[in-house]
Amino acid sequence: MLRDWHRVSSYAAATASLAPLFRGKVVMDVGAGSGILSFFAAAAGAASVLAVEGSRGAAALLQRQLQHNERLGRVAPGVVRVFCCRVEELSVHPDFPLELLQGVDIIVSEWMGFFLLHEGMLQSLLFARDMFLKPQSGLLLPCAARILVSLCSCSEVHDQQVGFLDDYCGFSFLPLQRQLLQQHAQTPLVLQLPPKACCCTPPAIVAELDLYTATPQQLQQIKRQVQLHVHQEATVHGFAFWFDVTFPGSSHAAEHDERRSVADGTQSSADVALYRGVPPSDPSATAASRLAAAEAAVLPAVPKAASSCYTPIEQAAAAAAARAAASSETFAAKPPRAGSKEAVTLSTSPFAPPTHWQQLLLLLPQPMHAPSGMTLTVEAQLRQDASNPRFYQVSVDVLDAEVPDAQPHQALSRSKSICSDSTGTA
């Protein structure tokens, strides 16, 4: 996780952008892990940071990390406190101050799982929001999320997984090939797709979540009909899913430079913008209201003592941005200015710097031809597992395919041929 510099630099940039809102405030880090997000909050001037970690081993290591950084003078002593428990049990922890029930100013968490929800911690985040966050002015970092889907043309992946069995040393392995496809339907692939693989259709938005208002009930099943418009003729091998999350802010921060996408897919910058998809929406009314309330409660800056050597958030964010740029040479993004209140977006798109989440690929039973101009209507569904709410099943059903200048029966024939029954648990 600490080597995922796109992830780390996004959280650092968001914290730096909102630094005045951290000053003198109470912050909770849900699922603190290594403690880096807690350290960012302390670097931004938080008065108190509650680092909540349910794993006993991880919490013990975090405590040692904290003490080490306090001894070095990197983190102010007493600011960060480690709570070894699940956030659902925090209110009964003997060291928890009960006055912080609905008294926390900011909750920061890296709760996202594969394709956003699978193996994630969103249920715990919503619990922490309702139990601990100030109801009118409390902020969530991040505060919004989206899931997107696109057609995927990836002959290399298809060949590696099943295509190599089409003609194997002069023999047919069709039964084995079919069995492998069934296994992939039950366990979709998680992998890093090259940008050129998703340059067939602009992505469609499967889900948009306002984390201030989302409920556990809404997360049990997410279903949406979307249309995928084929702009570039391609042989299609499956459906690609990815997500992005957005942090609070009054304006959107600059996008990452897309030089890798242009070079990889031999696409123009305009094409890259098209296939990357529309940017996240402006903040919801709830998000905007909370940000305004938090800005109204900003505390005055306290002069830093000349002898203090605590790591400031500006330094931490700059270091993270430099490491992110070095780890993905063809991407570059200038982090927002500290205190600018720009809304940072962390994207796991093939057109963004690679992350440990990568993308999800549902393979079709066989490659299909998608002509330019085709409009594919599909229903994407994410369904919570009945036995484990952290697990999700994802499916895509093709409902219709329209091809310009095609007779109705031809379009219907295409619809049937492209229809995918790729349902599975990643």
C-alpha positions, -999 to +999 in steps of 0.1 A: +000+000+000+028+024+009+043+018-026+011+029-042+023+065-048-007+076-067-029+067-038-006+082-012+000+114-031-037+119-037-044+117+000-015+140+008-026+165-018-062+165-005-050+170+031-027+199+020-054+215+000-077+215+030-049+222+056-067+252+072-097+230+079-075+205+098-059+232+121-068+226+157-095+200+148-103+164+158-096+139+131-105+102+129-086+078+106-108+047+100-087+016+093-054+035+100-031+006+088+004+020+085-007+054+099+003+075+070-031+092+067-030+099+105+005+114+101-007+136+072-035+149+095-011+157+122+012+174+097-018+196+087-022+208+122-049+186+137-051+189+175-061+153+179-060+123+156-078+091+165-060+063+145-085+034+146-071+000+135-088-033+141-058-056+135-038-062+167-006-067+148-011-036+126-021-015+155+010-025+175+033-017+145+015+017+141+021+025+177+058+018+173+059+039+141+042+067+160+066+066+189+096+065+165+084+096+146+076+114+179+112+107+191+125+121+158+104+152+161+085+144+129+051+142+147+041+163+176+039+141+208+003+133+220-015+144+188-020+109+173-036+082+195-039+046+184-071+027+192-068-011+186-104-020+178-129-020+150-146+014+146-179-003+155-164-010+189-147+024+194-174+040+216-169+013+243-131+015+242-119+024+277-098+053+264-123+068+240-136+103+251-174+101+249-176+138+241-165+129+207-197+110+198-208+132+169-179+154+178-153+146+152-145+173+127-129+152+099-130+115+091-103+103+067-102+067+054-088+046+027-118+023+026-120+014-011-119-022-024-116-037-058-141-020-082-147+003-052-169-020-031-155-056-031-135-063+001-138-026+010-147-009+043-176+013+032-200-001+058-175+008+085-171+043+071-208+049+071-210+036+107-182+060+118-200+089+099-232+084+118-217+077+151-188+102+153-189+129+126-203+163+134-237+163+117-235+197+101-199+207+096-180+173+097-160+164+066-153+131+049-121+125+030-130+113+004-166+124+002-179+111-032-173+080-054-181+067-088-180+033-106-175+033-143-177+006-171-164+005-206-160-020-234-125-035-235-105-046-265-076-067-251-066-095-274-033-100-254-053-107-222-078-129-239-051-149-256-032-154-223-063-165-205-082-187-230-073-178-266-041-199-267-063-230-266-080-223-299-054-244-317-030-260-293-003-280-310-028-290-337-054-302-312-087-287-300-092-279-263-126-264-266-141-282-235-112-269-214-116-234-229-152-233-220-145-244-185-119-216-181-144-191-194-169-203-168-142-199-141-135-164-153-172-156-151-171-166-114-138-149-107-133-118-129-098-107-136-082-079-117-054-064-138-038-032-151-052-026-185-033-004-210-052+028-220-055+016-257-076-013-245-104+011-235-103+033-265-135+019-280-163+035-260-163+064-235-171+049-201-206+050-186-213+057-149-227+027-131-230+043-097-224+077-081-222+078-043-225+108-020-208+095+011-225+121+033-259+106+025-253+070+013-270+043+034-261+006+040-294-003+024-285+014-008-253-006-010-271-040-009-277-038-047-266-012-072-282-016-106-282+008-136-289+007-173-263+026-193-255+031-229-220+025-244-214+043-276-188+028-299-166+056-313-139+034-327-144+000-344-129-028-323-129-064-315-143-065-280-132-091-254-150-079-222-162-052-199-138-031-178-148-016-145-129+010-125-137+037-099-127+072-087-132+090-054-132+128-049-122+148-019-139+179-005-132+212-023-147+242-039-131+236-073-115+207-091-077+202-090-058+198-123-059+165-141-029+143-144-009+148-176-020+121-201+012+116-220+014+079-213-022+074-226-014+093-258+018+074-264+004+040-255-028+043-275-015+066-302-045+088-294-047+125-295-053+144-262-089+150-273-094+112-278-079+105-244-103+130-228-132+113-245-123+077-235-113+088-199-149+099-195-166+129-179-150+143-148-167+139-114-198+161-108-196+193-087-200+188-050-235+178-038-256+203-019-247+185+013-210+184+005-210+221-003-229+230+028-206+210+051-175+226+034-189+261+040-196+253+076-161+239+081-146+270+065-167+292+088-151+274+118-115+277+107-092+284+136-064+310+134-030+299+126-006+294+154+030+306+148+054+277+146+082+277+171+116+282+156+128+250+173+100+229+159+110+203+133+076+186+129+070+176+092+046+201+077+019+189+053+033+210+025+066+191+027+049+157+030+026+164+000+055+176-021+076+145-012+046+122-021+040+140-054+077+137-063+077+099-055+044+095-075+060+113-105+091+091-103+071+059-100+051+067-132+075+086-154+051+096-181+025+111-156+029+144-140+005+165-120+013+196-100-003+191-065-028+218-055-014+247-035-017+242+003-049+257+016-064+261-019-094+239-011-092+223-046-111+190-048-086+162-055-098+131-074-081+097-071-088+077-102-082+040-109-089+044-146-065+029-172-058+065-182-046+074-147-014+064-130-015+027-120-027+018-085-029-015-065-067-016-073-060-018-110-092-026-130-118-054-131-123-073-164-153-094-172-144-116-202-170-123-229-176-159-239-159-151-272-145-120-289-172-099-306-170-073-333-182-038-323-186-015-354-182+022-351-216+039-344-230+010-324-249+019-292-250-009-266-276-008-239-265-028-209-276-033-173-247-034-148-254-048-114-233-050-082-250-072-055-238-076-020-230-111-009-256-125+015-231-142+038-204-115+038-214-078+032-178-069+022-181-091-009-199-082-041-210-100-072-208-081-104-227-088-136-234-072-170-264-080-192-267-067-227-302-055-233-300-041-268-276-032-296-283-006-322-262-003-354-266+026-378-280+016-412-286-019-400-320-036-404-338-043-371-332-081-373-295-074-378-293-052-347-312-078-327-288-105-339-258-084-328-275-079-294-278-116-288-242-123-300-226-097-277-248-106-246-226-116-217-236-136-187-204-127-169-215-128-133-190-134-105-174-126-073-140-110-076 
